[in-house]
Amino acid sequence: MINLISDTVTKPCTDMLNFMLQAEVGDDVFSEDPTVNDLESYCAALFGKEKALFCPSGTMTNQIAIKCHTQPLDEVICDHYSHVYQYETGGYAFNSNVAINLIEGTNGKITAQQIASAIKPVYDWLPISKLVVLENSCNKGGGSYYELDEIKPISDLCKEKGLKLHLDGARLFNVLVETGESTKAVGKLFDSISICISKGLGAPVGSLLIGDADFIKQARRFRKVMGGGMRQAGYLAAACKYALINNVNRLKEDNQKARDLGGLLATLPYVKAVRPVKTNIVIFDLKDEITAEFFLDRMKNEGIIGSAFGPQTVRFVTHLDYTDQMHSEVLNVLNHVSL
Ligand SMILES: *Cc1c(COP(=O)(O)O)cnc(C)c1O
């Protein structure tokens, strides 16, 4: 099967597994795993921040960030497509007892102006606007991204109004290979940053939360209470270090393959519209009465799997284990499949 369901489906390569086997480990709940400590320092330095925290998932890093930045009865401002709203089981309410204030942005992207009008005045009967979350790239937005020039006014606004700014950067590196912007420049604009190493970077498990020392100190407590304190986690941290060293630049190839798919799909008779392909996600709508289910069934018969993103909407995600040969095969099938 050629799997385009997500960039989370990758499996560790032999070199990564060997690197993991050689990891020196200890008990990370006591901060005594040298490989975890090394990965955390590496990531903090990458973004010009003081500290980082290794967590089992991006959901946990985002949820800890919301918990650290808010108090009950506060509110989080984000786009209505945001992962923190759509795909984290309503965790903002469950873990942090906060409200959410959704903005209808463009392909998952919101502006400083929209945020400025969303910030609530302080009254007893209103939640207190406390945190803004941006997602870069935006998953449900079809892999759309912000350039730092667009984030700067948002960061300035948050500082002016006393709001915290968190980045859900699950796929941030897919963006940075396109824009050429630096991780340090990203670090300057946000109070906290979450990155996932188990997406396009190809590690089996692992996300990092990055911020200043006080923030990470508190985050460590919340990680523990959420059940995310791992013991000899260095084996997993080694996989993440391997991925960060070896698999960042090659994300360009995934983005290019996604652009190829989007380009072809836009010309095909059964495709109504393709969302602008900016990184490694391709989302498209089918024409006439063709349902996503029917289309995906046909693709499956040809050995290709993707996911339904709506009744007539399909998502393909390119990744490390999607080879050139698979890519030619998919382009060929898309061209010739009869619906
Ligand atoms: C995948 C993802 C996450 C975190 O997902 P986990 O599966 O919990 O690691 C967070 N934000 C975005 C935008 C994502 O795509």
The ligand as an ORCA input file, in Angstrom:
! r2SCAN-3c Opt
* xyz 0 1
  C      -0.377     16.227     14.645
  C      -0.596     17.576     15.139
  C      -0.509     17.879     16.504
  C      -0.197     16.887     17.590
  O      -0.603     15.635     17.348
  P      -0.186     14.350     18.208
  O      -0.752     13.288     17.349
  O      -0.846     14.493     19.503
  O       1.287     14.309     18.306
  C      -0.712     19.186     16.884
  N      -0.975     20.134     15.984
  C      -1.051     19.892     14.658
  C      -1.304     21.004     13.716
  C      -0.881     18.597     14.195
  O      -0.963     18.353     12.893
*
